[in-house]
Amino acid sequence: MVGKRRAAAASATLAVVAALASMAQAAPAAPAASGVRVTVTPERTSLGKSDEVTVAVSITNTSSATVYLLKWQTPFGAVEAPLFEVMRDGQPVPYLGRMVKRAAPSADDYIALAPGASRSVRVELSALYRMDVTGAYSIRYRDGVLQLFGKPSSSHAPAPALAQPADPAASVYIAGRLPRGVAAPKPLPQGGAGLGFNQCSNPQQQSVTEAFKAAQAMAQEAGAYLQGTQGPRYSGWFGAVDAARTANVARHFTAIDEAFAGKPVTVDCGCREDYYAYVFPNQPYKIYVCNAFWSAPMTGTDSKGGTLVHEMSHFTVVAGTNDWAYGHEAAAALAAGNPERAIDNADSHEYFGENTPHQDMR
């Protein structure tokens, strides 16, 4: 695995929902006869293409006894199963998240909910379900997903499950990136020339689409520049001008441009580490973007567009670059001291493409 791995200057923090009662149009609560009540409440009921689809999920124990929930059957943690039933204009929406094989549960895998207790969490759904198509969506917790157990025995075997009542669905209208009526069950292709997404929310998809276009423009402009006489812009990132090395760099940018223009690029937004991005060089054309990517500018130094250029250069079928140096200073020093490595360095390709500070001199 290789990639752009420096930490972000600051990490964004998610706001906690202050009060469920202030949210619009909650799904009506189900009857309490079974001892549990689940409500799904959208933060907003009318959304655009760049909006998160965020709901608050509240599970309440209305019985007189403590009930136990398996963590992975709830959204109180990473959602790694299709916990929700999402419909668009009456048709089921595909789940795009992880499906995990687990060992048998232990006592630590249960959440205890005392009589009268309620637990709530905020969930962003458009990274888990395909919700980029315009339409009227209904959202509810799936029948049979949430199982209730008596206290786990010493063998951690659950007691017989209690029935869960069906909850009415919450409603949301989304004016999405794609027109109403699109009915492709697969997440690819979306968003641009060969661009697809995995684990990306609606606003993340919009941001990645813009970054993809910026990366294409960088690759095209860099390739055009390399057709002429080379000057300080070239030597600043790749070292002394040499015909063979210059031709090699030109081939790299041609391949990068062609990959953005015509290959099935997938951007995965599931990384939560403080890198910019990473790839597996022998698994084209999938790029994993991480925390630092989201706070980066669209263009300029260490930008979103430049990060995609960096990562695209790593693929063996594109340019097969390595990570010999990170950052402006180190990449400039590499160009001055070891041009052979500079033309094999991903950050050098990124900075040449970003061209910040701008240089036209040849």
C-alpha positions, 0 to 999 in steps of 0.5 A, spaced: 500 500 500 502 506 498 499 513 498 499 520 500 500 519 508 501 526 512 496 527 517 491 533 516 492 539 520 486 539 524 480 533 524 473 535 523 468 533 529 461 531 528 456 535 531 452 531 536 444 532 535 442 536 541 435 534 541 431 529 537 424 533 538 427 539 534 428 535 528 422 535 523 417 529 521 420 523 525 417 517 523 411 515 528 413 511 534 411 504 534 407 501 539 410 499 545 407 492 546 413 488 545 418 492 550 422 496 545 420 502 540 425 504 534 424 511 531 428 514 525 428 521 525 431 525 519 434 532 520 431 535 514 426 532 509 428 536 503 435 535 501 440 537 495 445 533 491 451 536 496 447 534 502 448 529 507 442 524 509 442 524 516 437 521 521 437 520 528 435 513 530 433 512 537 431 505 541 427 505 547 426 500 552 418 500 554 418 494 558 419 493 565 425 488 564 432 490 562 433 488 555 440 486 551 441 488 544 447 485 539 451 491 538 452 489 530 444 489 530 444 496 532 447 503 529 451 504 535 458 503 532 460 502 525 454 500 521 456 494 517 450 490 515 443 493 512 440 495 518 435 500 514 430 499 509 431 504 504 426 505 498 426 510 492 419 512 489 417 505 492 423 501 489 428 498 494 435 502 494 441 497 494 446 497 500 453 499 499 456 498 505 460 492 508 457 485 510 462 482 515 462 475 517 463 474 525 464 469 530 459 467 535 457 473 540 461 474 547 458 478 553 462 484 551 458 484 544 451 486 548 448 492 550 444 493 556 438 497 555 434 498 562 427 499 563 425 506 560 432 507 558 433 510 551 439 510 546 440 515 540 445 516 535 446 520 528 447 516 522 449 518 515 445 514 510 448 516 503 455 513 504 451 506 506 445 506 501 445 509 494 441 516 495 444 520 489 438 519 484 433 524 485 426 521 488 422 521 494 425 516 499 422 512 505 427 510 511 425 505 516 429 500 521 429 493 517 424 488 520 427 482 524 434 486 524 434 488 531 433 482 536 432 483 543 435 478 548 435 476 555 441 476 559 446 472 556 448 466 559 455 464 562 455 460 555 453 467 551 448 463 548 442 468 547 435 467 550 429 467 545 428 473 541 423 478 543 418 480 537 420 487 534 414 491 532 414 494 525 415 502 525 412 507 520 417 509 515 420 516 515 420 520 508 425 524 505 426 528 498 432 528 495 434 532 489 440 528 487 446 528 482 442 523 478 435 524 474 429 521 477 428 514 474 435 512 474 435 504 476 442 501 476 443 497 482 450 497 481 454 503 484 458 504 478 459 508 474 457 515 477 459 522 477 464 523 471 468 519 465 469 513 469 468 515 476 465 511 481 464 511 489 464 506 495 462 508 502 462 516 499 456 520 502 452 525 497 457 531 499 463 527 499 461 524 492 460 532 489 467 534 492 470 528 489 467 529 482 470 536 483 477 533 485 476 528 479 475 534 474 481 538 477 486 532 477 484 531 469 485 538 468 492 538 471 494 532 468 492 535 461 496 541 462 502 538 465 502 533 459 501 539 454 507 543 458 512 537 457 511 537 449 515 544 449 522 546 452 523 545 459 525 550 464 525 552 471 518 549 472 521 542 470 527 542 473 524 544 480 521 538 481 524 533 476 532 536 476 536 537 470 533 537 464 535 530 460 532 528 454 531 521 456 528 523 463 523 528 460 520 523 455 519 518 461 515 524 465 511 525 459 509 518 458 507 518 465 503 524 464 500 521 458 498 515 462 495 519 468 491 523 463 488 517 459 487 513 466 482 519 468 479 520 461 477 513 460 478 508 465 473 506 471 476 510 477 473 508 483 474 513 489 473 509 496 471 514 502 471 509 508 478 511 510 478 514 517 486 515 518 489 521 518 492 520 511 491 524 504 489 517 500 492 511 499 492 505 493 494 498 492 499 499 486 497 492 483 489 494 484 487 499 479 484 504 479 481 504 486 483 510 490 482 510 498 481 517 500 482 519 508 481 524 513 486 529 510 483 529 503 477 533 506 480 539 509 485 540 503 483 545 497 481 543 491 487 546 487 494 548 489 499 545 494 497 538 497 490 539 494 484 534 492 486 534 485 493 534 486 492 528 491 488 524 485 494 525 481 499 523 486 495 516 487 494 515 480 501 515 478 502 510 483 498 504 479 503 499 476 499 500 469 500 508 469 506 510 472 508 505 477 511 511 482 514 510 489 514 515 495 521 517 495 520 524 498 514 527 501 512 535 501 515 541 497 522 542 500 523 534 500 521 534 493 525 540 491 531 537 494 530 530 491 530 534 484 536 537 485 540 531 488 537 525 485 533 526 478 532 519 477 528 518 483 525 525 482 522 522 476 519 516 480 517 520 486 509 521 486 509 527 490 514 530 485 508 529 479 503 532 484 507 538 485 509 539 478 501 538 476 499 543 481 504 548 479 504 552 485 507 557 486 505 558 478 511 558 473 510 558 466 517 560 464 521 555 460 
